[in-house]
Amino acid sequence: MIEQHSQQDQTQKTGKAPFGVAASPFNRVKMELGIALIFGIVLWLVVDTITSSFGTQLLFLLGYGVVVSLWLIIRTRKILQQHNS
């Protein structure tokens, strides 16, 4: 109840509603996933200029997907181990 009033007071003072992400140990992993998705889309659009072979293009994208997946799995497991310790 008190938090709700303080948020309303803050909204009235600044004229803007507060915006934020709840604290979570996985916020960095979420950010890395977003960056990886953006870079993956860029790679998907650019891979045609890198090589004209469909098989090589598929190999580039598949390799990128595997590397990013392994990276995110390792980061998530590391955070879980730190959080459970």
C-alpha positions as semicolon CSV with decimal commas, in nm:
position;residue;x (nm);y (nm);z (nm)
1;M;0,000;0,000;0,000
2;I;0,281;0,241;0,093
3;E;0,476;0,146;-0,223
4;Q;0,171;0,218;-0,434
5;H;0,134;0,565;-0,282
6;S;0,505;0,641;-0,330
7;Q;0,484;0,536;-0,694
8;Q;0,178;0,756;-0,742
9;D;0,360;1,047;-0,576
10;Q;0,661;0,991;-0,803
11;T;0,434;0,980;-1,107
12;Q;0,269;1,306;-1,006
13;K;0,605;1,479;-0,947
14;T;0,772;1,372;-1,272
15;G;0,464;1,346;-1,489
16;K;0,587;1,009;-1,616
17;A;0,504;0,660;-1,501
18;P;0,806;0,472;-1,364
19;F;0,941;0,212;-1,602
20;G;1,186;-0,058;-1,511
21;V;1,264;-0,424;-1,518
22;A;1,227;-0,629;-1,204
23;A;1,559;-0,729;-1,056
24;S;1,656;-1,076;-1,171
25;P;1,987;-1,256;-1,197
26;F;1,890;-1,347;-1,555
27;N;1,854;-0,990;-1,685
28;R;2,203;-1,000;-1,842
29;V;2,120;-1,329;-2,016
30;K;1,799;-1,176;-2,150
31;M;1,996;-0,880;-2,284
32;E;2,253;-1,112;-2,444
33;L;1,971;-1,311;-2,605
34;G;1,826;-0,990;-2,750
35;I;2,164;-0,886;-2,888
36;A;2,218;-1,234;-3,032
37;L;1,877;-1,225;-3,201
38;I;1,945;-0,885;-3,357
39;F;2,288;-0,995;-3,475
40;G;2,138;-1,321;-3,606
41;I;1,884;-1,131;-3,814
42;V;2,159;-0,908;-3,953
43;L;2,368;-1,218;-4,032
44;W;2,067;-1,375;-4,205
45;L;2,030;-1,067;-4,424
46;V;2,405;-1,037;-4,497
47;V;2,493;-1,406;-4,545
48;D;2,384;-1,387;-4,908
49;T;2,662;-1,138;-4,981
50;I;2,918;-1,349;-4,793
51;T;2,862;-1,657;-5,008
52;S;2,627;-1,755;-5,288
53;S;2,615;-2,125;-5,200
54;F;2,292;-2,218;-5,023
55;G;2,463;-2,495;-4,827
56;T;2,734;-2,260;-4,700
57;Q;2,474;-2,001;-4,605
58;L;2,284;-2,264;-4,411
59;L;2,607;-2,377;-4,245
60;F;2,686;-2,017;-4,138
61;L;2,343;-1,970;-3,983
62;L;2,339;-2,314;-3,823
63;G;2,685;-2,260;-3,677
64;Y;2,585;-1,922;-3,540
65;G;2,272;-2,070;-3,383
66;V;2,467;-2,351;-3,218
67;V;2,736;-2,117;-3,081
68;V;2,479;-1,872;-2,941
69;S;2,273;-2,154;-2,791
70;L;2,577;-2,302;-2,618
71;W;2,681;-1,958;-2,492
72;L;2,337;-1,891;-2,342
73;I;2,320;-2,239;-2,186
74;I;2,662;-2,194;-2,025
75;R;2,573;-1,845;-1,895
76;T;2,238;-1,964;-1,756
77;R;2,392;-2,266;-1,582
78;K;2,664;-2,046;-1,433
79;I;2,404;-1,806;-1,291
80;L;2,198;-2,095;-1,154
81;Q;2,505;-2,242;-0,983
82;Q;2,591;-1,905;-0,827
83;H;2,232;-1,851;-0,717
84;N;2,197;-2,199;-0,561
85;S;2,527;-2,180;-0,375
